[in-house]
Amino acid sequence: MKTMAIAVTMLLGFPALAQDTETKVGSWTVKKTVDSFSDAKRGISSTAMDPTKGIMLVKCDKPGAGSLYVSFLTPTYLGSDRIRAGINMAKFRFDEDAPEALPRPRYDGRAAHLFDANAHKLLTQIMARKPARIRVQFVTYDSNYANVDIDVAGAAEAIKQTAVICEDAQFQ
């Protein structure tokens, strides 16, 4: 649990950043940070902090086209692409829809990340379908399952606001 709290703190940003603003959108918190030294903007949207069910984040590390990516924090250790490179498998479902493949997540401890086209595909589906809930099942390093069940009400608007902060016109 302590590791999850540290991971959440690292993914959401450090308090040394100045000019932070936060707004609530459904079950999401949209945060804009502006670095006090470089004036670099960063957008981070996250679902409610429930480390027992999982957390979903949509964010960018620097502004620009294609900068949004997705992170899931799970209560279970997934593995690490740094230790064992391979194809990580996962599937997801919105609400009560049929499960679909979640393309090529990258594992880093208890976190799974989607970048580039894989993030774009999931975010596009979320914005079009506007689900209330997403469930994701990750296959862990030892072939077990790690499940997350996350309330994503308001996700489309949170993604849009994050895209504006991140200057990613694909989702504005």
Buried (B, 14 or more C-beta within 10 A) or exposed (E): EEEBEEBBEEBBBEEEBEEEEEEEBBBBBBBBBBBEEEEEBBBBBBBBEBBEBBBBBBBBEEBEEBBBBBBBBBBEBBBBBEEEEEEBBBBBBBEEEEEEEBEBBBBBBBBBBBBEEBBBBBBEBBBEEBBEBBBBBBBBBEEEEBEBEBBBBBBBBBBBBBBBBBBBEEBE
